[in-house]
Amino acid sequence: QVQLVESGGGLVQPGGSLRLSCAASGSIFRLYAMAWYRQAPGNPRELVASITDGGTITYADSVKGRFTISRGSAGNTVYLQMNSLKPEDTAIYFCNFRHFRRTDNYWGQGTQVTVSS
C-alpha cells in the first residue's frame, strides 16, 4: 500500500507561479512512476507530467516550457514547479503513483490550483 500527500495549491494571478509537492510512503518497489494529473469541472482528468524512478520525464504539450517535474533526493517526494500560469491551468491537481509490474495504482486527495485575475 502506498500513501500520497499533496500540498502547495492555492490562488495565483495569471503569470504567477506555484510549487506542488507530493510525498509518497509505504511499500514502494521498482519499477514505478509518479505523475501529476489535473481535472477541471466538466473535463476529463488529464496527465500533466510524469517521472519514473529511472528519471524518464514526460510533459503534456500544454505545459512544456512552463512546468517542471522533479524528485527530491531524500525519500519519494515529487515536485511540480508551475511558472507562467494561465487561467486554463485552473484545476484540481492529483498526484499518482503506479508500479509498472503490479496492478496497484494510487491517487492523492488532490490540491486546488486557481489562476484568476
CYANA upper distance limits for C-alpha pairs under 8 A (distance plus 0.5 A):
  1 GLN  CA     26 GLY  CA      6.23
  1 GLN  CA     27 SER  CA      6.03
  2 VAL  CA     24 ALA  CA      7.10
  2 VAL  CA     25 SER  CA      6.05
  2 VAL  CA     26 GLY  CA      5.05
  2 VAL  CA     27 SER  CA      6.35
  2 VAL  CA     28 ILE  CA      7.43
  2 VAL  CA     97 PHE  CA      8.34
  2 VAL  CA    106 TYR  CA      7.17
  3 GLN  CA     24 ALA  CA      6.11
  3 GLN  CA     25 SER  CA      5.78
  3 GLN  CA     26 GLY  CA      6.72
  3 GLN  CA    106 TYR  CA      7.89
  3 GLN  CA    108 GLY  CA      7.94
  4 LEU  CA     22 CYS  CA      6.89
  4 LEU  CA     23 ALA  CA      6.11
  4 LEU  CA     24 ALA  CA      5.18
  4 LEU  CA     25 SER  CA      7.24
  4 LEU  CA     95 CYS  CA      7.53
  4 LEU  CA     96 ASN  CA      8.24
  4 LEU  CA     97 PHE  CA      8.42
  4 LEU  CA    106 TYR  CA      8.03
  4 LEU  CA    107 TRP  CA      7.14
  4 LEU  CA    108 GLY  CA      5.40
  4 LEU  CA    109 GLN  CA      8.40
  5 VAL  CA     21 SER  CA      8.49
  5 VAL  CA     22 CYS  CA      5.94
  5 VAL  CA     23 ALA  CA      5.77
  5 VAL  CA     24 ALA  CA      7.26
  5 VAL  CA     95 CYS  CA      8.44
  5 VAL  CA    108 GLY  CA      6.35
  5 VAL  CA    109 GLN  CA      7.81
  6 GLU  CA     20 LEU  CA      7.61
  6 GLU  CA     21 SER  CA      6.01
  6 GLU  CA     22 CYS  CA      4.93
  6 GLU  CA     23 ALA  CA      7.13
  6 GLU  CA     94 PHE  CA      8.09
  6 GLU  CA     95 CYS  CA      7.25
  6 GLU  CA    108 GLY  CA      6.98
  6 GLU  CA    109 GLN  CA      7.75
  6 GLU  CA    110 GLY  CA      6.97
  6 GLU  CA    111 THR  CA      6.93
  7 SER  CA     20 LEU  CA      6.25
  7 SER  CA     21 SER  CA      5.76
  7 SER  CA     22 CYS  CA      7.15
  7 SER  CA    111 THR  CA      6.84
  8 GLY  CA     18 LEU  CA      7.44
  8 GLY  CA     19 ARG  CA      6.25
  8 GLY  CA     20 LEU  CA      4.94
  8 GLY  CA     21 SER  CA      6.65
  8 GLY  CA    111 THR  CA      7.76
  9 GLY  CA     18 LEU  CA      7.52
  9 GLY  CA     19 ARG  CA      8.00
  9 GLY  CA     20 LEU  CA      6.80
  9 GLY  CA    111 THR  CA      5.80
  9 GLY  CA    112 GLN  CA      5.73
  9 GLY  CA    113 VAL  CA      5.48
  9 GLY  CA    114 THR  CA      8.48
 10 GLY  CA     18 LEU  CA      8.24
 10 GLY  CA    111 THR  CA      8.47
 10 GLY  CA    112 GLN  CA      6.64
 10 GLY  CA    113 VAL  CA      5.60
 10 GLY  CA    114 THR  CA      6.68
 11 LEU  CA    113 VAL  CA      6.69
 11 LEU  CA    114 THR  CA      5.26
 11 LEU  CA    115 VAL  CA      6.50
 11 LEU  CA    116 SER  CA      7.86
 12 VAL  CA     16 GLY  CA      6.44
 12 VAL  CA     17 SER  CA      7.64
 12 VAL  CA     18 LEU  CA      8.18
 12 VAL  CA    113 VAL  CA      8.40
 12 VAL  CA    114 THR  CA      6.79
 12 VAL  CA    115 VAL  CA      5.52
 12 VAL  CA    116 SER  CA      6.92
 12 VAL  CA    117 SER  CA      8.49
 13 GLN  CA     85 LEU  CA      8.14
 13 GLN  CA    115 VAL  CA      5.86
 13 GLN  CA    116 SER  CA      5.58
 13 GLN  CA    117 SER  CA      5.67
 14 PRO  CA     84 SER  CA      7.44
 14 PRO  CA     85 LEU  CA      5.86
 14 PRO  CA     86 LYS  CA      5.58
 14 PRO  CA     87 PRO  CA      6.86
 14 PRO  CA    115 VAL  CA      6.27
 14 PRO  CA    116 SER  CA      6.59
 14 PRO  CA    117 SER  CA      6.90
 15 GLY  CA     83 ASN  CA      7.49
 15 GLY  CA     84 SER  CA      4.61
 15 GLY  CA     85 LEU  CA      5.35
 15 GLY  CA     86 LYS  CA      6.93
 16 GLY  CA     83 ASN  CA      6.67
 16 GLY  CA     84 SER  CA      6.01
 16 GLY  CA     85 LEU  CA      6.00
 17 SER  CA     81 GLN  CA      7.99
 17 SER  CA     82 MET  CA      5.88
 17 SER  CA     83 ASN  CA      4.94
 17 SER  CA     84 SER  CA      6.77
 17 SER  CA     85 LEU  CA      6.69
 18 LEU  CA     81 GLN  CA      6.70
 18 LEU  CA     82 MET  CA      5.71
 18 LEU  CA     83 ASN  CA      7.28
 19 ARG  CA     79 TYR  CA      7.31
 19 ARG  CA     80 LEU  CA      6.09
 19 ARG  CA     81 GLN  CA      4.96
 19 ARG  CA     82 MET  CA      6.43
 20 LEU  CA     79 TYR  CA      6.00
 20 LEU  CA     80 LEU  CA      5.47
 20 LEU  CA     81 GLN  CA      6.96
 20 LEU  CA     82 MET  CA      8.40
 21 SER  CA     77 THR  CA      7.44
 21 SER  CA     78 VAL  CA      6.33
 21 SER  CA     79 TYR  CA      5.06
 21 SER  CA     80 LEU  CA      7.03
 22 CYS  CA     77 THR  CA      5.97
 22 CYS  CA     78 VAL  CA      5.66
 22 CYS  CA     79 TYR  CA      6.85
 22 CYS  CA     95 CYS  CA      6.79
 23 ALA  CA     76 ASN  CA      6.53
 23 ALA  CA     77 THR  CA      4.85
 23 ALA  CA     78 VAL  CA      7.08
 24 ALA  CA     75 GLY  CA      8.44
 24 ALA  CA     76 ASN  CA      5.79
 24 ALA  CA     77 THR  CA      6.54
 24 ALA  CA     97 PHE  CA      8.46
 25 SER  CA     76 ASN  CA      7.46
 29 PHE  CA     99 HIS  CA      7.82
 30 ARG  CA     53 ASP  CA      7.92
 30 ARG  CA     99 HIS  CA      7.60
 31 LEU  CA     52 THR  CA      8.21
 31 LEU  CA     53 ASP  CA      7.14
 31 LEU  CA     99 HIS  CA      6.26
 31 LEU  CA    100 PHE  CA      6.15
 31 LEU  CA    101 ARG  CA      7.43
 32 TYR  CA     52 THR  CA      6.32
 32 TYR  CA     53 ASP  CA      6.38
 32 TYR  CA     97 PHE  CA      7.72
 32 TYR  CA     98 ARG  CA      6.07
 32 TYR  CA     99 HIS  CA      4.73
 32 TYR  CA    100 PHE  CA      6.00
 33 ALA  CA     50 SER  CA      7.29
 33 ALA  CA     51 ILE  CA      6.12
 33 ALA  CA     52 THR  CA      4.56
 33 ALA  CA     53 ASP  CA      6.65
 33 ALA  CA     97 PHE  CA      6.42
 33 ALA  CA     98 ARG  CA      6.13
 33 ALA  CA     99 HIS  CA      7.12
 33 ALA  CA    100 PHE  CA      8.05
 34 MET  CA     50 SER  CA      6.20
 34 MET  CA     51 ILE  CA      6.01
 34 MET  CA     52 THR  CA      6.72
 34 MET  CA     78 VAL  CA      7.83
 34 MET  CA     95 CYS  CA      7.72
 34 MET  CA     96 ASN  CA      6.03
 34 MET  CA     97 PHE  CA      5.11
 34 MET  CA     98 ARG  CA      7.21
 35 ALA  CA     47 LEU  CA      7.95
 35 ALA  CA     48 VAL  CA      7.97
 35 ALA  CA     49 ALA  CA      6.11
 35 ALA  CA     50 SER  CA      4.43
 35 ALA  CA     51 ILE  CA      6.67
 35 ALA  CA     95 CYS  CA      6.30
 35 ALA  CA     96 ASN  CA      5.58
 35 ALA  CA     97 PHE  CA      7.11
 36 TRP  CA     47 LEU  CA      6.83
 36 TRP  CA     48 VAL  CA      5.97
 36 TRP  CA     49 ALA  CA      5.88
 36 TRP  CA     50 SER  CA      6.76
 36 TRP  CA     80 LEU  CA      8.19
 36 TRP  CA     93 TYR  CA      7.10
 36 TRP  CA     94 PHE  CA      6.15
 36 TRP  CA     95 CYS  CA      5.28
 36 TRP  CA     96 ASN  CA      6.69
 37 TYR  CA     45 ARG  CA      6.97
 37 TYR  CA     46 GLU  CA      5.88
 37 TYR  CA     47 LEU  CA      4.90
 37 TYR  CA     48 VAL  CA      5.61
 37 TYR  CA     49 ALA  CA      7.64
 37 TYR  CA     93 TYR  CA      6.14
 37 TYR  CA     94 PHE  CA      5.59
 37 TYR  CA     95 CYS  CA      6.90
 37 TYR  CA     96 ASN  CA      7.79
 38 ARG  CA     45 ARG  CA      6.03
 38 ARG  CA     46 GLU  CA      6.03
 38 ARG  CA     47 LEU  CA      7.13
 38 ARG  CA     48 VAL  CA      7.17
 38 ARG  CA     91 ALA  CA      6.28
 38 ARG  CA     92 ILE  CA      5.92
 38 ARG  CA     93 TYR  CA      4.75
 38 ARG  CA     94 PHE  CA      6.37
 39 GLN  CA     43 ASN  CA      6.71
 39 GLN  CA     44 PRO  CA      6.53
 39 GLN  CA     45 ARG  CA      4.91
 39 GLN  CA     46 GLU  CA      6.93
 39 GLN  CA     91 ALA  CA      5.71
 39 GLN  CA     92 ILE  CA      5.84
 39 GLN  CA     93 TYR  CA      7.11
 40 ALA  CA     44 PRO  CA      7.90
 40 ALA  CA     45 ARG  CA      8.02
 40 ALA  CA     90 THR  CA      7.20
 40 ALA  CA     91 ALA  CA      4.83
 40 ALA  CA     92 ILE  CA      6.83
 41 PRO  CA     91 ALA  CA      7.97
 47 LEU  CA     59 TYR  CA      8.40
 47 LEU  CA     60 ALA  CA      7.11
 48 VAL  CA     59 TYR  CA      6.37
 48 VAL  CA     60 ALA  CA      5.65
 48 VAL  CA     63 VAL  CA      7.67
 49 ALA  CA     57 ILE  CA      7.71
 49 ALA  CA     58 THR  CA      5.86
 49 ALA  CA     59 TYR  CA      4.87
 49 ALA  CA     60 ALA  CA      6.71
 49 ALA  CA     69 ILE  CA      7.07
 50 SER  CA     56 THR  CA      8.44
 50 SER  CA     57 ILE  CA      6.08
 50 SER  CA     58 THR  CA      5.67
 50 SER  CA     59 TYR  CA      7.24
 50 SER  CA     69 ILE  CA      7.62
 51 ILE  CA     55 GLY  CA      6.45
 51 ILE  CA     56 THR  CA      5.92
 51 ILE  CA     57 ILE  CA      5.01
 51 ILE  CA     58 THR  CA      7.09
 51 ILE  CA     69 ILE  CA      7.67
 51 ILE  CA     70 SER  CA      7.87
 52 THR  CA     56 THR  CA      5.78
 52 THR  CA     57 ILE  CA      7.34
 57 ILE  CA     69 ILE  CA      8.09
 59 TYR  CA     63 VAL  CA      7.20
 59 TYR  CA     64 LYS  CA      6.55
 60 ALA  CA     64 LYS  CA      6.94
 63 VAL  CA     67 PHE  CA      6.11
 66 ARG  CA     82 MET  CA      6.69
 66 ARG  CA     83 ASN  CA      5.64
 66 ARG  CA     84 SER  CA      6.57
 66 ARG  CA     85 LEU  CA      8.21
 67 PHE  CA     80 LEU  CA      7.17
 67 PHE  CA     81 GLN  CA      5.97
 67 PHE  CA     82 MET  CA      5.01
 67 PHE  CA     83 ASN  CA      6.50
 68 THR  CA     79 TYR  CA      8.44
 68 THR  CA     80 LEU  CA      6.11
 68 THR  CA     81 GLN  CA      5.56
 68 THR  CA     82 MET  CA      7.17
 69 ILE  CA     78 VAL  CA      7.57
 69 ILE  CA     79 TYR  CA      6.09
 69 ILE  CA     80 LEU  CA      5.07
 69 ILE  CA     81 GLN  CA      6.92
 70 SER  CA     78 VAL  CA      6.19
 70 SER  CA     79 TYR  CA      5.77
 70 SER  CA     80 LEU  CA      7.16
 71 ARG  CA     76 ASN  CA      7.71
 71 ARG  CA     77 THR  CA      6.24
 71 ARG  CA     78 VAL  CA      4.98
 71 ARG  CA     79 TYR  CA      6.69
 72 GLY  CA     76 ASN  CA      7.36
 72 GLY  CA     77 THR  CA      5.82
 72 GLY  CA     78 VAL  CA      6.69
 72 GLY  CA     79 TYR  CA      8.01
 85 LEU  CA     89 ASP  CA      7.01
 85 LEU  CA    115 VAL  CA      7.24
 86 LYS  CA     90 THR  CA      8.08
 86 LYS  CA    115 VAL  CA      6.63
 87 PRO  CA    114 THR  CA      7.90
 87 PRO  CA    115 VAL  CA      5.22
 87 PRO  CA    116 SER  CA      6.28
 88 GLU  CA    115 VAL  CA      8.11
 89 ASP  CA    113 VAL  CA      8.08
 89 ASP  CA    114 THR  CA      8.00
 89 ASP  CA    115 VAL  CA      7.22
 90 THR  CA    112 GLN  CA      8.37
 90 THR  CA    113 VAL  CA      5.92
 90 THR  CA    114 THR  CA      5.12
 90 THR  CA    115 VAL  CA      5.94
 91 ALA  CA    112 GLN  CA      6.66
 91 ALA  CA    113 VAL  CA      6.06
 91 ALA  CA    114 THR  CA      7.13
 92 ILE  CA    110 GLY  CA      6.37
 92 ILE  CA    111 THR  CA      5.97
 92 ILE  CA    112 GLN  CA      4.91
 92 ILE  CA    113 VAL  CA      6.49
 93 TYR  CA    110 GLY  CA      5.79
 93 TYR  CA    111 THR  CA      5.78
 93 TYR  CA    112 GLN  CA      6.70
 93 TYR  CA    113 VAL  CA      7.43
 94 PHE  CA    107 TRP  CA      7.24
 94 PHE  CA    108 GLY  CA      6.27
 94 PHE  CA    109 GLN  CA      7.14
 94 PHE  CA    110 GLY  CA      4.84
 94 PHE  CA    111 THR  CA      7.10
 95 CYS  CA    107 TRP  CA      6.30
 95 CYS  CA    108 GLY  CA      5.69
 95 CYS  CA    109 GLN  CA      8.41
 95 CYS  CA    110 GLY  CA      7.36
 96 ASN  CA    105 ASN  CA      7.81
 96 ASN  CA    106 TYR  CA      6.14
 96 ASN  CA    107 TRP  CA      5.20
 96 ASN  CA    108 GLY  CA      7.01
 97 PHE  CA    105 ASN  CA      6.39
 97 PHE  CA    106 TYR  CA      5.59
 97 PHE  CA    107 TRP  CA      7.08
 98 ARG  CA    102 ARG  CA      8.35
 98 ARG  CA    103 THR  CA      8.44
 98 ARG  CA    104 ASP  CA      6.59
 98 ARG  CA    105 ASN  CA      5.06
 98 ARG  CA    106 TYR  CA      6.83
 99 HIS  CA    103 THR  CA      7.63
 99 HIS  CA    104 ASP  CA      6.94
 99 HIS  CA    105 ASN  CA      7.57
